[in-house]
Amino acid sequence: MRTSVTYRLIYLFIVITSYYLGFTFIPETTNTRLGLYPVIVASVIYFAVLPIFYWFMIIKAGKQKAWKIVIIFSLSCAVARYSYPEDIAQYFDFILWLRYPIMGVLLVIEFYLMFMIVKGLYQARNLSGDPRIGVLDKYDDDKKKGLALTLATEPASWYYAIPRLSKRHVKSLGKITLLSGKASHFLVIISSLIVIASVSYQLLVDWSQTAAIMAASFILYGFILMTANYRLSRYYSFYVQDKKLIINNSIFNFMIIPFADINTVSINQAGEDEINHTKVKSKGKNKSNELLKIGRSKQHNIKITFNQPIKYWGMMGAFVESFEQVLIQVEQPIDVINAFSEINSAQQPLAC
């Protein structure tokens, strides 16, 4: 697991724990033996400790924009409104004013999703590959690419979720051992979506039945994305298209590597760097500060090095990182090496 992802998970655990303890130990009134002390401690954690951790563990470690620190302040304000004693919580009532704009935004999202569904189905009817691949070639700026990639995930979801649409997809070179590619994981995720949708409806129905229905519908709509995630991870996680190597770490994260940027593809065994490697094209070697690992294993069996840093598009384009090496765990590593040998032979003979 990459350092930035580890920090995000640790921070998520810290946030959930902090808010849970706040709801548990902050009294309903300040007329207790402890007085304002629980509120003061919670305020320090909500508005000082958590933002500081967010700055170092999310923004700095993940190389994110500084303005995103507003997210944790907004979340802390919402939690304070419902966890503080009423005489103090009233100062956070401005959070409640946002419910009408939020409902408006949800309505816009619902209509936008309907439009994107129809558009995505129309565009995907004749596609022979992932709709996300083409959008990255249209822009030079990473911000535009990230936004385009996020929007392209919608038609990509329908493309992979419906077998008829993806029947013309190129054959995979191998299968990466991903948890998201297991049927048991898929069933757990789908069951969780149903449970979360039901719970969200029950929590919101007293506040607004319209908002409850919209929230539940939005959550259940995730069935399409999760189905696509399962089918892509199981059948199309590692393939070649238009002289590019496509590596899918679920539908949320992927890499597009032109053959010209691949230095070596090798079997990685027992911690050795390069054994029985196949060179695709060599222009010199670079060292990487951090190694990207894809697949569930302590010891990955395929190693790919690049001539220059290659972008890794995480969370549907929201997080972008660059790597010069990647370790992958595939089910049949020899078949992958042989497939690259055939690709080499078809292009030009290179020394191994």
URBEL-V311861 format. One record per residue. PSI is psi in radians with two decimals (* if undefined). NEAR is the number of other C-alpha atoms within 10 Angstrom. D_LAST is the distance of its C-alpha to the last C-alpha in Angstrom with 1 decimal. Layout:
((PSI/NEAR/D_LAST) (PSI/NEAR/D_LAST))
This chain:
((2.33/11/30.2) (2.70/11/30.1) (-0.78/13/32.8) (-0.69/17/34.6) (-0.69/14/34.8) (-0.77/13/36.2) (-0.69/18/38.8) (-0.74/17/39.9) (-0.72/13/40.4) (-0.75/12/42.3) (-0.69/17/44.4) (-0.73/13/45.2) (-0.73/11/46.5) (-0.76/14/48.6) (-0.85/20/50.1) (-0.76/11/51.0) (-0.76/11/52.5) (-0.81/17/54.5) (-0.64/18/56.0) (-0.78/13/56.8) (-0.60/13/58.6) (-0.84/23/60.4) (-0.52/16/61.8) (-0.74/10/62.7) (-0.27/12/64.5) (2.14/20/66.0) (2.85/19/69.6) (-0.40/13/71.2) (2.89/13/73.9) (-0.02/18/74.2) (0.99/10/77.5) (3.04/10/75.9) (-0.61/7/76.1) (-0.28/11/72.7) (-2.24/12/73.7) (-0.05/16/71.1) (-0.79/13/68.7) (-0.67/15/66.4) (-0.70/21/66.2) (-0.80/12/65.5) (-0.78/12/62.7) (-0.67/24/61.2) (-0.70/17/61.5) (-0.73/11/59.7) (-0.81/18/56.9) (-0.80/22/56.8) (0.04/17/57.2) (-1.02/13/55.8) (-0.89/13/53.5) (-0.75/19/51.5) (-0.64/19/51.1) (-0.80/14/49.9) (-0.70/16/47.3) (-0.69/22/46.3) (-0.79/19/45.9) (-0.64/13/43.5) (-0.42/21/41.7) (-0.97/23/41.3) (-0.89/18/41.8) (-0.88/14/40.3) (-0.63/16/37.5) (0.04/18/36.7) (0.87/15/37.3) (2.92/15/40.0) (2.50/11/42.9) (-0.53/11/46.0) (-0.32/8/48.4) (-0.16/13/47.0) (-0.32/17/49.0) (-0.50/11/51.9) (-0.83/12/50.5) (-0.58/18/51.3) (-0.74/16/54.7) (-0.74/13/55.6) (-0.69/15/54.6) (-0.66/20/56.6) (-0.73/21/59.6) (-0.74/17/59.4) (-0.69/19/59.2) (-0.64/26/62.1) (-0.60/19/64.2) (-0.12/15/64.1) (-0.39/23/64.0) (2.76/23/66.5) (2.62/18/70.3) (-0.66/15/72.0) (-0.33/10/73.9) (-0.62/15/70.6) (-0.43/16/68.4) (-0.40/14/70.7) (-0.16/12/69.2) (0.32/17/65.9) (-0.31/15/67.6) (-0.39/12/65.9) (-0.63/16/62.8) (-0.49/10/65.0) (-0.37/10/65.7) (-0.12/11/62.1) (-0.60/12/62.4) (-0.77/11/63.7) (-0.63/10/61.0) (-0.74/12/58.5) (-0.67/16/60.1) (-0.74/12/60.0) (-0.70/11/56.3) (-0.68/16/55.7) (-0.75/14/57.6) (-0.74/12/55.6) (-0.73/13/52.3) (-0.83/15/53.7) (-0.65/11/54.6) (-0.70/11/51.3) (-0.71/16/49.4) (-0.75/12/51.5) (-0.78/11/50.6) (-0.58/16/46.9) (-0.88/16/47.0) (-0.80/12/48.6) (-0.75/13/46.4) (-0.73/22/43.2) (-0.66/18/44.2) (-0.76/12/45.1) (-0.53/14/41.8) (-0.10/20/39.7) (-0.53/12/41.3) (0.22/11/38.9) (2.57/15/35.8) (0.17/15/32.4) (3.11/20/30.7) (2.19/23/31.4) (-0.34/21/34.3) (-0.41/19/33.0) (-0.74/18/29.9) (-0.58/13/32.1) (-0.49/17/34.4) (-0.39/19/31.9) (-0.17/9/31.3) (-0.29/11/35.1) (2.66/13/35.6) (-0.49/9/34.4) (2.33/9/36.4) (-0.58/13/35.0) (-0.78/13/38.5) (-0.68/15/38.9) (-0.76/19/35.5) (-0.76/22/36.5) (-0.77/15/39.8) (-0.67/19/38.5) (-0.70/23/36.0) (-0.77/16/38.8) (-0.62/17/40.9) (-0.27/22/38.1) (-0.49/20/37.8) (-1.00/20/41.1) (-0.53/23/40.1) (-0.63/26/36.7) (-0.82/26/38.7) (-0.64/20/40.7) (-0.77/28/37.7) (-0.47/30/36.0) (-0.55/21/39.2) (1.93/15/40.6) (-0.59/13/38.4) (-0.61/10/40.0) (-0.58/18/38.7) (0.25/23/35.1) (-0.38/14/35.0) (0.13/12/33.0) (2.52/18/30.3) (2.67/14/26.7) (2.46/13/25.2) (2.50/17/23.4) (-0.53/23/19.7) (3.06/22/20.9) (2.08/21/23.9) (2.40/27/24.0) (1.54/21/26.6) (2.47/20/29.2) (-0.63/17/32.9) (-0.20/21/34.0) (0.08/22/32.5) (2.41/14/34.8) (-0.65/13/38.1) (-0.71/10/40.1) (-0.72/13/39.1) (-0.76/19/40.0) (-0.67/14/43.4) (-0.75/10/44.1) (-0.79/18/43.3) (-0.74/17/45.5) (-0.68/13/48.3) (-0.68/13/48.1) (-0.74/19/48.5) (-0.76/16/51.6) (-0.80/15/53.0) (-0.70/15/52.3) (-0.73/22/53.9) (-0.76/18/56.9) (-0.74/13/57.3) (-0.66/17/56.9) (-0.78/21/59.6) (-0.63/15/62.0) (-0.54/12/61.5) (-0.28/16/62.1) (-0.61/13/64.7) (-0.49/10/67.6) (-0.83/10/66.6) (2.06/13/65.7) (-0.63/13/65.2) (-0.82/12/63.5) (-0.63/21/61.0) (-0.77/21/60.5) (-0.73/18/59.8) (-0.76/18/57.4) (-0.78/19/55.5) (-0.70/21/55.2) (-0.71/15/54.1) (-0.70/16/51.5) (-0.76/17/50.1) (-0.45/19/50.2) (-0.35/14/48.4) (-0.20/16/45.4) (-0.67/19/45.1) (-0.82/17/43.3) (-0.73/20/40.7) (-0.59/22/40.2) (-0.76/22/39.8) (-0.68/22/37.2) (-0.73/24/35.5) (-0.83/25/35.5) (-0.68/24/34.3) (-0.78/25/31.5) (-0.56/24/30.2) (-0.65/22/30.5) (-0.39/18/29.1) (0.74/26/27.4) (-0.29/25/25.7) (1.79/24/22.1) (2.97/19/21.5) (2.33/19/20.4) (2.25/17/23.2) (0.81/9/23.5) (0.59/11/19.9) (2.44/17/20.4) (2.18/17/19.3) (2.15/22/22.5) (2.05/20/22.9) (2.03/23/26.4) (1.26/27/27.8) (3.11/26/31.1) (-0.21/25/32.9) (-0.41/16/33.9) (2.32/17/30.5) (2.89/23/27.4) (2.52/19/24.6) (2.03/18/23.6) (1.91/19/20.2) (2.51/16/19.6) (-0.59/16/16.1) (-0.38/15/16.5) (0.01/19/16.9) (2.18/23/13.8) (-1.00/22/11.4) (2.65/21/9.2) (2.10/26/10.0) (2.79/24/9.8) (2.25/22/12.3) (1.94/22/14.9) (2.42/15/17.1) (0.65/8/20.2) (-0.05/9/19.9) (2.56/8/16.6) (-0.93/11/14.8) (2.07/17/11.1) (2.36/13/10.1) (0.81/13/7.6) (2.74/19/6.2) (2.06/21/5.2) (2.29/20/5.8) (-0.79/24/9.1) (2.29/19/10.6) (2.20/14/10.9) (0.37/12/14.4) (2.79/9/14.7) (2.54/13/15.2) (2.66/14/18.6) (2.55/14/20.2) (2.45/16/22.2) (-0.51/8/25.7) (2.42/13/25.6) (2.27/17/23.1) (2.26/17/23.8) (2.29/20/23.8) (2.26/23/24.4) (2.66/21/25.6) (1.80/15/28.0) (2.62/13/26.5) (-0.54/8/26.7) (1.84/15/23.1) (2.59/22/20.8) (-0.13/21/17.8) (2.31/25/15.5) (2.27/21/14.5) (2.23/20/14.0) (2.60/25/14.3) (2.77/28/15.9) (-0.38/19/16.6) (2.80/20/20.2) (2.35/17/22.5) (2.37/20/22.8) (2.40/17/26.3) (1.99/21/27.0) (1.83/22/30.3) (2.63/18/32.3) (0.94/16/35.7) (0.59/20/35.7) (-0.03/23/35.1) (-0.57/16/37.6) (2.21/15/35.1) (2.19/18/32.2) (2.73/14/29.6) (2.43/16/26.4) (2.66/18/23.2) (-0.14/23/20.0) (2.60/24/18.4) (2.35/19/19.2) (2.33/21/19.1) (2.46/25/20.0) (1.93/23/21.6) (2.81/24/21.1) (-0.63/14/22.7) (1.44/14/19.9) (-0.63/21/16.5) (-0.71/16/14.8) (-0.64/13/16.3) (-0.80/22/15.0) (-0.75/20/11.3) (-0.64/13/12.2) (-0.70/14/14.1) (-0.55/20/11.4) (-0.71/20/9.3) (-0.66/12/12.7) (-0.73/16/13.3) (-0.82/17/10.3) (-0.63/12/11.7) (-0.47/9/15.1) (-1.17/10/14.5) (2.50/9/12.3) (2.30/13/9.4) (2.65/13/6.4) (2.50/9/3.8) (*/12/0.0))
